[in-house]
Amino acid sequence: MLMIRLQRVGRRNHAEFRVVVTEKTRAAKSSNYKELIGHYNPHTDEIKLDTERVQHWIGVGAQVSDTLHNLLVREGVIKGEKKNVLPKKSPIVKETEEVPAEEAPAEAKKEEGDTEEVKTEEAPEETKEETPAEATEEK
């Protein structure tokens, strides 16, 4: 089976990628690829693709890696939704799940009355105690 995937090139801490068509069983770093069809630089966000060749290889039956699929969707080469490329241990958090149900009643109490403000005013008075050193200095 053929795969369209990214092949990392470039020096340390400055990655650049080639977009290559290769066998799925071959390592991504091996230079045994069928065709070089583009380049991607994540630092400058520059993408150069031969869109006709990408469409050809997809039409022939080549599978696209998830990260490259998201790049192709962003560039408009293929249509579809982006895929989740995060590890399964850290799923995508939706915006509606950010506020848990337990915090919602606490926010409602803040709006209803000033009971919390009274507690904050009493707290400094309770914590203020004279130490023995201060008591002797005042005498």
C-alpha positions, 0 to 999 in steps of 0.5 A: 500500500502506498502512503503520502507522508512527511519526511523530516529533513533539515538540521537539529531544532530546525525541521523541514519536511518533504512530502513523499509517496512511499510504501507504507512498510518503508521507514519515513527516513529512508530515501527509497520513495516513489516520488517527491511531490512537495515541501513543508516548512513549519517555521515559515508555514510555507507549503509547496505542493504539486497538487496535480500529483497529489490528486493523482496518487490519491486517485490511484489509492494512496493513503494520506497520513493524518498530519498531511491530511490536515495540511491538505485540507487547510490548503484546499487541495482536498475537501473534508474535516481535519483529523485529530492527531493528538495522542488518545490520552489527551483528547480534544476539549470542546468549548462547552465542557470548559465550565464544569457543572459544580462551578456554575452554582458558585458563580450564581451565589456571587451574583445573588448577594454580598455574603462573600464580601463580608467574610473577606472583611472579617478575615483580616481582623481575626488573623490580626493578633498581637505577638508577645514582642509587640505587647512588650514594646507598647508597654 
